[in-house]
Amino acid sequence: MPRERKPHVHATQDDPVVAALSEVVGGPMGERARPHRWWTPARVLLLLTALTCCLGLLQKAPCSLAEGKDQNWVYSHMCYTDLRPLYVPRGLAEHAWPYSDDEQTRARYEVMEYPVGIAYWAWGTAWVTHWLNGSPDVEERYQAPVDRLYDDDEVDDEQTIFLLVNAIGFALLALLAVYLLSRTHERRPWDAAAFALSPALLLTGLINWDLIAVTLVAAALWSWSRDRPVLTGVLIGLGTAAKLYPLFLLGGILVICLRQRRYWTFASVTVSAVLAWLVANAPGFLTGPDQWKVFWSFNSARTADLGSVWMLIDQAGDVGFTAHTINLWSWILFGAWCLGVFVIGMTAGRQRSSSAGREERAAGVSRRLETTVPRLAQLGYLIVVGFLLVNKVYSPQYVLWLLPLAVLARPRWRDQIIWQATEVFYFCTIWWYLGGYLSPAGGGDAGFYWVGIAVRVLGELYLAAVIVRDMYRPDHDPVGAEESQALTTTRSNAVAV
């Protein structure tokens, strides 16, 4: 007998904020309402994501279309992106391999300071850019001084094409991420709407290449929900090859596997993640080991940088942190944070445990079914946010790291709005700070920028606190409450039989 497909949990019936907003269009979805045959939740979410990506490109357009504007103008319009400024100085205008050890190439251009996944993507999109621009003679550029390329009209056109090519690629990644998030909990596809309509995605999606890792994290969350440990490990390994933070999902998987005594599952995820990371890094390492190491040395030598708590303390207290001090204490603090998350993960959710009654035991329903385990999105958010809180830099696009984890960890619009509002506020203050608009008239430090950092940190901690509350009191967790209801129904049916 085919399994009956359960209906979707509609957002207007599940979320108080969405329910209140739905009054504008007639109120929450009725009990007898039937879903549209073509406009499925996935298709609506994809359309919303496409709209957000188009608005994001429009928001960045002034910095590509305006001519003769200085850098402060770019900051005042908040349309800065790393993609155009890196096209020439990283050798992409000549389509130079990021890990080339050619002496003249290395004398002309700096090495890409990003992990291999981003370097490969940038190199590939540069090839597409050249093809779309008529395959210009890169050998001629190779013979000319680099300074001349900045004044070359053809290269200037390519910078815009390069941005558009990446924008299309990022939009496809965002569409894939939303689709996978909508499929992670089959009965709750609308949880992904907080990603699809995210102002953070709109404002920061085109700043850098972070959406590569973000999509792989979304894919790992989906794969884990389908109980595919090897695929989950491969996706985590590939994500780590693009950004370091997907590696931290292994911490959440460790807690879940320990709670469920699935030791072989954790081994499978870890081994496949390591192998995938090694395979992804092999081309870069084998063709240019010294260039491959630049990412690691660059981050090690970095001091307190934009958006970090270290920068706030350094400027406010005139401390003068060294790179070594920040490196040491950031890892100590992050280790302590991870230990705290581990303790929370191992102890949370046990309140729902209870002994099975005689009839239930006779029906084969055990006590273990009652014990709840924190979800990977919840643990992942807590670990990643801890890393960002102690990291030596917080670029505005780093909010994307948290986005897929946050929307699944706490699928409530009220909390998503509060958190993302703090991130948007920080997004504004960082550009005002870089443009010099926050500097006091009499000179001195821009204290209002410190407020922006503090507000962002409080927003991230607020969401973390709500998630921890949900972990200890699963009835407050929309996903956990639904699973509990499904479990109760299963038990009742089993007893009845």
N, C-alpha and C positions, 0 to 999 in steps of 0.2 A: 504494500500500500504506500503510495508516494507521501512524503512528508509534507504536511500543510505549511505553507509559507506564512509566517507571522507578519501582521501589518506593521508598517513603520510607525515609530513614535513621532507624531507631528509636533513641530516646535511650538505652535500656538497652544497646544494642549499640555506641553511639558515645561515651558519656560515662562515665568511670570512677565518678564519684560516683553517678550515677543507676543504674548497673549494680550498685553495692554496696547501695544502698537497695532495689533491686528484689528482693533476696534475701528480704525480709520477705514478699513476695507470690509467691514461687516462682522468682525469678531472672530474668535477661534474656530477652527475647523469642527464641524458638527460630527456627532457619532455616526450618522448615517451617510455622511459625505463619502464619495468615491473618488479615488485618485484619478488624475487625468491619464489617458491612455498613452500619450506621447510625452508630456512634460513630467517625466520622472524626476525624483529628487536629484539624481546624478546630473541630468541634463540642465536642470535649473542651476545647480551649483557651478557647473562648467560655464554657463552663460554669465553668472555673477562674477566668476573669476576672470573671464575674458574682459568684462567691463572694468574691473579693478585694474587689470594690467594696462588697458588702453588709457585709463585716467592716469596711471603712473607714468606712462610714456609722455602724455601731455604735460604732466607736471615737470618732467625733465627737459621738455622741448626748448624752453627759453635759452638754456645754456648751449644748445646746439645750433639754434637759428640766429641768435643775436651775434652781431659782429662788433668788434672794437670795444668790448666791455672788459673792465678790469676784474681781478679776482674777487674783490669785495662785492661787485655787482652779482657775481655768481652766488656768493654766500647770502646776500640779502634776498635773493629769489629762491634760495634753498633748493636749487636744482643741480647741485654738484654731483658728479659721478666719476669714479676712478677710470672708467673705460676709455674715455677720450684722452685724458692726460697720459695714460700709460702706453698708448698705441705706438708712439715714436720712441720714447726712451727705453722701452723693453725690446726693441728690435722687431716689433710686429709689422712695421711699415716695410721691412725687408723680408718678412716672413722667416726670420731667423729661428732656428730650433732653440727652445728655451734653455736646453742643457748643452748647447754647443760649446766646445772648448777651443774653437777657432780663435787665435790670438787677436786678430783684427776685430772680430765680432765682440769679443770681451772688452777690447779697448774702447769700442764705440758705445756699447750698451751695457746697462746694469742687468744682473741676473733677476729673473722673476722671483720675488720674495714670497711666493705662495707655494702651497703643496702641489704635488704633481697633477692632481685632478684638475685644478684650476689652470695650471700651466698648459696642459694638453688642450683644454677647452679653448683657451685664448688663442693658442696656436692654430687650432682647427677653424675657429671663426675668423681668424685673420686670413686663412686660405680662402674661405668663402667670400670674404670682403674683396680680396684681390680678384677673384674670379668675376664677381659682380661688377667690378670697376674696369673690366677689360683686360685683366692679367697684365699689369704694368711691368716694365723691365726692372726687376729688382737689382740686377747687376749694375745698372746705371746708378741707382741710388747708393749701392754699396761703394761706388767709387767717389761719391760726393761727400762733403762734410755733413755731419749730422745736423748742424745748425741750419743748413740750407733746407732740410726736409720740413722744418717748422713753417717755412714761408712758401712751401710748395702747395699750389691750389689743388693739385690732384691728391696729395696726401691729406689735405684738409677735408676734401670730399670723402676720402676713405675713412676718416675718423667718424664722420656721421654715419656712413654705411656700417662701420664696425659696431657702432652703438645700436643701430637698428637690427642688425643680424643677431646680436646678443639679446636684444629686447624680445625678438621673436622666440629665440631659444629659451629665455627665461619664462616667457608666457607659456610655452609648452610644458616646461618643468612645473610651473605653478598649477596648470590644468591637471597634470598627472598627479601631483601631490594631493590636490583636493579630491580627485577621484578615489585615490587610495585611502585617504582619511575617511571619506564617506562610506567606504566598504569595511573599515576596521571593526566597527560594531554594526552588524547588518541591520539591526532594528533602529539604529540611530544615525542615519545618514546626514541629518540636518546639523549634527554637531560640527561638521566641516564648514558650515556657513560662516562661522567666526573667522576662519582662515580666508575663505573666498572674499569676504567683504572687509577684510582687515585694513585699517588705515596704515598700519605698519608695513604691510605688503605694498600698498600703493606708494608710500613715500620712500621706502628703502630698497625695494626689490631691484632697482637698476643701479644702485650705488656700486656694487661689487658683484663678485661671482658666488655669493653665499647660497643662492638658491639651488646650486648643484648639490651641496651637502644636505640642505633642508629637504629636498625631494627624496634623497636616499634615506633619510631618517623617517620620513613619512612611509616610504616603502618598507622599511624595517618594522615599523609599528604594525603595518598591515600584515606582513609576513608572519610576525610573531602571533598575531591574533588567529592566523590560519594554522598554527602549530607546525611551522616549517623552519626548524632550527638552522639547518644548513644554509638555506636561502637567506635567513635573517643574518647569519654571520657574514655571508658574502656581501650583503648590502651595507652592514656596519663597516666592514673592511674597506669597501669602495668609498663610503662616506668619509672615513678617516683619511683616505688618500686625498680628499678635497678640503677637509677641515678637520682639526683634531677632535672636536667635541663629540662626534658620533661614537667615538670609542667609549665614552662614559655610559652609553646604554648597556655595556657589558656589566656594569655595576648593578643596575636595576635587574638584569636577567639573573645575575648571581643570587640576589636576594630571593627572587621568585623561585628559582630552582632549589635553593636550600629549603625554603618553606614547603615546597612540594616534593622534595627529595628526588628531584630529576637531575642527578649529577651528570649522567651521560649527555643529557640535553645541553647543559652548560658547556661541557667539553666540546660538543659538536659545534656550537655557536662560536666558541672562542677559536678553535682550530681553523674553521672556515674563514673567520674574520682575519686572522693572521695571514693565511695563505692568499686571500684576496688582496690584502694590503701589499704583500710582497710582490705579487704579480703586477699590480697597478704601478708600483714604484720602480719595477725592474728597468723599463726603457729609460727613464730619467737617470737612474743611478748608473746604469751600464754605459750610457753615452756621455755622461758628465758628472762623475761623483763629486767633484769639488763644487759644481754649480748646484747639485742636488742638496748639498749640506747648507746652502745659504739660508734656506728657510729656518733651519734650526738655530744657526748662529745669529741670524737677524733678530729673532725673538728673544734669544738669551741676552743679547747686548742692549735691548731696549730698556729704557728707564720709565718712570711714571709718565703715562701718556694720556691722551684725551679720554675723558669720560670715566676714568677709573677712580675708585675710592682713594687709591694711592696719590693721585694727582690732587684730589681735594685736600687730603691731609698735608701733602707736601707744600701746597700753596698757602693754605690757611695757617699752618704752623711754621712755615719756612724751615722745613726739616732738612731737605736736601738728600732724599733717599738715593742710594746707589743702586745700580742694576742688580748687583749681587744680593743686597739686602732684600729687595723686592722679590727676586727669584726664590730666595730661601724661605721667606715668611709667607709668600703666596702659596707655596706648596705645603708648608706646615699647616696653614689655615685651611687650605682645601682638603688636606688629609683629615683634619679634625672634623670638617663639615661632612665629608663622606662617611666617617665613622658614625656621626650622628644620624645620617640618613640610613645607614645600615641598621642601627638600633631601632629606628622608627619602622623600617621595613620589616624587621623580624618580629616586632611586637604589635604592630597595628592590625586591626581587623579581627582580633580574636573575640571581641565582645559578642559577636554573633554566634559563637559556638554554643552548642547545647546538646545534651544527651538525647539520643533517639529513643522514642517510646517503644513499647513492646510490639505494637502493630507495625511501626515503621521498621524496626529491626527485622520483623518477619517478612516485610516487603522488600528487604534488601537495601534500605536507605540507611547509610552509615553516618556517624558523627562527622566524618571528614568532609562530607558535603556541606556542612554548616560553616566550616571555617573559611573565612574570606582571606584573600591574599591581595596586597596592593597591586595595582595595575602598572604595566611598564611605563605608560605615559606619565603617571604620577611620580614614580621613582626617577624617571628620566628628567622630568622638569626640575625636581629638587636637586639632583646632582649637577645638571648643567647650570642652573641659576647660581649654585654655590661657586662654580668655576668662574662665572662672569663677575660675581661680586668681589672676588679676590684677584681677578686678572689685572694686569698692568695697563690694559687699554680696553675701552668700550666704544668701538666705532658704532655709529647710529644704526647700521644694518645688522648688528649682532642681535637685535630683537628678533630677527627671523629665526635664529637658532632655537628660541623658545617657542615660537609660534605653533608648530604642529604638536608639540608636547602639551602646551598650555590648553589648546582648544579641546583636546581629548581628556586631559587630566581634570579640568574643571569646566564642563560644557554648560556654563551659565552665562548669559549675556551681561548680566549686571557686573560680574567679576571680570569678564573680559573687557568691558568698557572701562572700568576703573583702571585696570592694569595698562591697557593700551593707551589710555589718555595720558598716563604718566610718561610712557615712552614717546608719545607725540610731543609732549612738552619738552622732554629732553632733546628730541630731534630739532626743535626750534632753537633751543638755547645754544646748542653746539655751533650752529651756523652764525648766530648772532655773536657768539664768542670769537669765532675765527675771523669774522668780519670786523671785529673791534667795536661792535655796537654796544657791548656791555661794559666797556672800560669806563671807569669814573672820570668825570671831567678833570678832576685834579690829579689824575694818575693813580696808579696802584692796581691791585688785582681785581679781576671781574668777579665780585662776590656773587652776583646773580647766577653766574654759571655754576657755582657750587650748589646753589639751590636746585638747579636743574638736575645735577647728579644725584643729590639727596632725594629728590622727588622720585626719580627713576628707581633708585634703590628701594625706597619705601613701597613703591608699586609692585616690584618684584617680590619683596618679602611678604606683602599682603597676600598675593596670590599663593605663595608658598605656604603661608599659615592656613589659608582656607583648604588647600589640598591636604595638608597634614590633618586638619580637623576631619576631613572626609575619610581619610585612611583609618582613623581611630573610631569614627562614628559613621560606618558605611551607609547608614540610612540617609545621611545628608548628601551622599554622592549620587547624582542622577543615574549613572551607569550601575553603581553598586546596588542602589535601591531596586532598579529594574531587574537585575540578576537575582536579587533576593526574592522578588515577587515570582519570578519564573521558577526558582527553586521551590518555593512554597507550593506552587501549582503542581510541580512534578511530584513532590512528596504526597500531596493530597490525592493525586491520581493513583500513585503507587499504593497508598493505604486502601483506597476505594477498591482497587483490583484485588 
